[in-house]
């Protein structure tokens, strides 16, 4: 679960993509992931995540299925939620996330996708650059990113626009 939370919360990866990432997607300390619309996005990984991922040796099995869950890994569990090929389901991850929230005393109904939004807001607050948040989220258009940050992006006052407006000059240059 820690790996899944780092992928979704710290790295801003969509939960469905995070559940499917395998060692094959890790290249030179960066994750190469396919975005919602098929583009390839490169995301650097934090030291904490790198330490977790280096223990995963099965190239075609998702990271979240290889890492310990209590005393066992998802990969070697025998439950109806796991297909034979060892892939963990979003249902099981969602269930574990709810249990973790309950254990932590979180009563508000939060989703993993809320963590993605929080990460984008934190990046924007730190850098002040919408493009940084856009890149992290893998959005093709800035409009989608602004939707995520709608409470963070302030309105532009008319006085600022007046300052920026180009005033015609009365001088004629020859």
C-alpha positions as CSV (number, residue, x, y, z in Angstrom):
1,X,0.0,0.0,0.0
2,X,2.9,2.3,0.7
3,X,4.1,2.0,-2.9
4,X,0.6,2.7,-4.2
5,X,0.3,5.8,-2.0
6,X,3.7,7.1,-3.1
7,X,2.8,6.5,-6.8
8,X,-0.6,8.2,-6.5
9,X,0.0,10.8,-3.8
10,X,3.6,12.0,-4.2
11,X,4.1,11.3,-7.9
12,X,0.5,12.2,-9.0
13,X,0.0,9.1,-11.1
14,X,-3.6,8.0,-11.8
15,X,-4.5,5.0,-9.5
16,X,-5.3,2.7,-12.4
17,X,-1.9,3.3,-14.0
18,X,-0.1,3.0,-10.7
19,X,-1.7,-0.4,-10.1
20,X,-0.3,-1.6,-13.5
21,X,3.3,-0.2,-13.3
22,X,5.9,-3.0,-13.5
23,X,9.7,-3.0,-13.4
24,X,9.6,-2.9,-17.2
25,X,8.3,0.7,-16.8
26,X,11.4,1.8,-14.7
27,X,14.3,3.0,-16.8
28,X,17.3,4.8,-15.3
29,X,15.6,6.0,-12.2
30,X,12.5,7.3,-14.0
31,X,9.1,5.8,-14.7
32,X,7.9,5.8,-18.2
33,X,4.1,5.7,-18.2
34,X,1.5,6.0,-20.8
35,X,-1.0,8.8,-20.2
36,X,-4.7,8.6,-20.5
37,X,-4.6,9.5,-24.2
38,X,-1.6,7.3,-25.1
39,X,1.3,9.7,-24.8
40,X,4.4,8.6,-23.0
41,X,5.3,10.6,-19.9
42,X,8.6,10.4,-17.9
43,X,8.4,10.9,-14.2
44,X,11.4,11.0,-11.8
45,X,11.0,9.0,-8.6
46,X,11.7,9.9,-5.0
47,X,14.3,8.2,-2.9
48,X,11.6,6.5,-0.8
49,X,9.9,5.0,-3.9
50,X,13.2,4.0,-5.4
51,X,14.1,1.9,-2.3
52,X,10.7,0.1,-2.5
53,X,10.9,-0.5,-6.3
54,X,14.4,-1.9,-6.3
55,X,13.2,-5.0,-4.3
56,X,10.8,-5.9,-7.2
57,X,12.4,-8.5,-9.4
58,X,9.5,-9.9,-11.5
59,X,9.6,-7.8,-14.7
60,X,6.0,-8.3,-15.8
61,X,4.3,-8.2,-12.4
62,X,3.1,-4.8,-11.0
63,X,5.1,-3.3,-8.3
64,X,2.1,-3.2,-6.0
65,X,1.6,-6.9,-6.4
66,X,5.2,-7.8,-5.5
67,X,5.6,-5.7,-2.4
68,X,4.6,-7.0,1.1
69,X,1.1,-6.7,2.3
70,X,1.4,-7.6,6.0
71,X,3.2,-11.0,6.0
72,X,2.4,-11.8,2.3
73,X,2.6,-10.1,-1.0
74,X,-0.4,-9.7,-3.2
75,X,1.4,-11.9,-5.8
76,X,1.4,-15.0,-3.6
77,X,-2.0,-14.6,-2.0
78,X,-4.8,-16.9,-2.9
79,X,-8.0,-14.9,-3.0
80,X,-10.8,-14.5,-5.4
81,X,-9.7,-10.9,-6.1
82,X,-6.4,-12.0,-7.7
83,X,-6.4,-13.5,-11.1
84,X,-4.0,-16.4,-11.7
85,X,-1.4,-14.2,-13.4
86,X,-0.8,-12.3,-10.1
87,X,-2.3,-9.0,-11.1
88,X,-3.9,-7.1,-8.3
89,X,-7.3,-5.6,-8.8
90,X,-8.3,-2.0,-8.3
91,X,-11.0,-3.4,-6.1
92,X,-8.5,-4.9,-3.6
93,X,-6.4,-1.7,-3.6
94,X,-9.5,0.4,-3.1
95,X,-10.5,-1.9,-0.2
96,X,-7.1,-1.6,1.4
97,X,-7.1,2.2,1.0
98,X,-10.5,2.4,2.8
99,X,-9.1,0.2,5.6
100,X,-6.0,2.4,5.9
101,X,-8.2,5.6,6.1
102,X,-10.3,4.0,8.8
103,X,-7.2,2.9,10.8
104,X,-5.8,6.5,10.5
105,X,-9.1,8.0,11.7
106,X,-10.0,9.7,8.4
107,X,-13.7,10.0,8.3
108,X,-14.0,12.1,5.2
109,X,-14.8,10.2,2.0
110,X,-11.5,10.7,0.1
111,X,-10.4,8.9,-3.0
112,X,-6.9,8.2,-4.3
113,X,-7.6,10.6,-7.1
114,X,-7.9,13.3,-4.4
115,X,-4.2,12.7,-3.6
116,X,-3.3,13.4,-7.3
117,X,-5.1,16.7,-7.1
118,X,-3.3,17.5,-3.8
119,X,0.1,16.8,-5.4
120,X,-0.7,19.1,-8.3
121,X,-1.7,21.8,-5.9
122,X,1.5,21.4,-3.9
123,X,3.6,21.6,-7.1
124,X,1.8,24.7,-8.2
125,X,2.2,26.3,-4.7
126,X,5.9,25.5,-4.7
127,X,6.7,26.6,-8.2
128,X,3.9,29.0,-9.1
129,X,4.1,27.5,-12.6
130,X,1.0,26.0,-14.2
131,X,3.2,24.1,-16.7
132,X,5.0,22.2,-13.9
133,X,1.7,21.0,-12.6
134,X,0.5,20.2,-16.1
135,X,3.5,18.1,-16.8
136,X,3.2,16.2,-13.5
137,X,-0.4,15.4,-14.3
138,X,0.3,14.4,-17.9
139,X,-2.3,16.8,-19.3
140,X,-2.1,17.7,-23.0
141,X,-4.1,20.9,-22.5
142,X,-3.7,23.5,-19.8
143,X,-7.4,23.7,-19.3
144,X,-7.5,20.3,-17.6
145,X,-4.8,21.4,-15.2
146,X,-6.5,24.6,-14.4
147,X,-9.7,22.6,-13.6
148,X,-7.6,20.7,-11.0
149,X,-6.2,23.9,-9.6
150,X,-9.3,26.1,-9.9
151,X,-9.2,27.1,-6.2
152,X,-5.5,27.9,-6.4
153,X,-5.4,30.0,-9.5
154,X,-6.4,33.6,-8.6
155,X,-8.3,35.9,-10.8
156,X,-6.4,38.7,-12.7
157,X,-7.6,42.1,-11.5
158,X,-8.5,44.7,-14.1
159,X,-5.8,47.1,-12.6
160,X,-3.1,44.6,-13.6
161,X,-4.5,44.4,-17.1
162,X,-4.5,48.2,-17.4
163,X,-0.8,48.2,-16.5
164,X,0.0,45.6,-19.1
165,X,-1.9,47.3,-21.8
166,X,0.2,48.8,-24.5
167,X,-0.5,52.5,-24.7
168,X,-0.2,54.3,-28.0
169,X,2.7,56.7,-28.2
170,X,2.4,60.2,-29.5
171,X,6.0,60.3,-30.7
172,X,6.7,59.6,-34.3
173,X,10.0,57.9,-35.0
174,X,11.8,58.6,-38.2
